[in-house]
Amino acid sequence: MKRKIVDRTSAPASKDSTGVKLTRLLGHDMVHQYNPFLLLDVVDSENPEDYRGGFPLHPHRGIETITYMLAGECTYRDNSGLEGVIPQGGVQWITTGAGVQHEGHFVENDQMHYIQFWLNLPRKDKLTDPVYRTVGEDKLPIVSFRGGKIKVIAGSYGKHRGLKGHFVPLNFYHIFLRKGEKLTMKSNPEDLVMIYLFRSSMLLSDEEAKEGDLLLFGTGEEIELEAIQGNAQALYFSAPRLQEPVAWGGPIIMNTEVDLLRAFEELRTNEFAKSKPKVVKK
């Protein structure tokens, strides 16, 4: 059975508190419909003034942050001294768990194209040890087919494996589809599936979607994608739904207000994120 579009969102670009010009497609008001996907931000600019401010030191707890650099690079550093670079075409997956404090800054480039989304952690894993995973494009499998190709960033596609979700089983793909070509994506019928279309337009299960749309799909087993006006690109996300209460306090997301208050008290007393995160490859 084909999945049908049940929600469609797009948003104008706006500026965050540091002046970074971004498009926020998912946020606080949509959490109950999209959980475990909590936030989705996009920076897509050829003007360094749009992103020069970067993201100064800030905390996280209770989530995983996944950053995909389609163009350009982003440096990062945390309060334990851990630092590095997310390379062009690469991905960083941070299990913030019990807590991290970090900052990120873009390396000036002809084009900056950055995607970050937050994946909720189940209640039992909210305070797990923090872990950083940063992987270059050369470590991510690419599956070619007659009409295009799929980069497997996380999860699996056939026998091909990307990064593994250790707490929430995530599939995250970058799809390239040539004009006039079709692709059928199959999924677990009960998983939540969404697609972000960021280049050209497509038919998705016979409904037209335009560049910049984020589409949420209902239950079913497959989605048919067709590039109708030009070579198209999209990001595909799927994961089991998370049916748990959400207490959202900025970059800290827990299950109860009591949990949030505890986290902010630790920040106030400088007891937050005292242990150095682990660094792993996969």
Secondary structure, 3 states (H helix, E strand, C coil): CECCEEEEECCCCEECCCCCEEEEEECHHHHHHHCCEEEEEEEEECCHHHCCCCEEEEEEECEEEEEEEEECEEEEEECCCCEEEECCCCEEEEECCCCEEEEEEEECCCCEEEEEEEEECCHHHCCCCCEEEEECHHHCCEEEECCEEEEEEECEECCEECECCCCCCCEEEEEEECCCCEEEEECCCCCEEEEEEEECCEEECCEEECCCCEEEECCCCEEEEEECCCCEEEEEEEECCCCCCCEEECCEEECCHHHHHHHHHHHHCCCCCCCCCEEECC
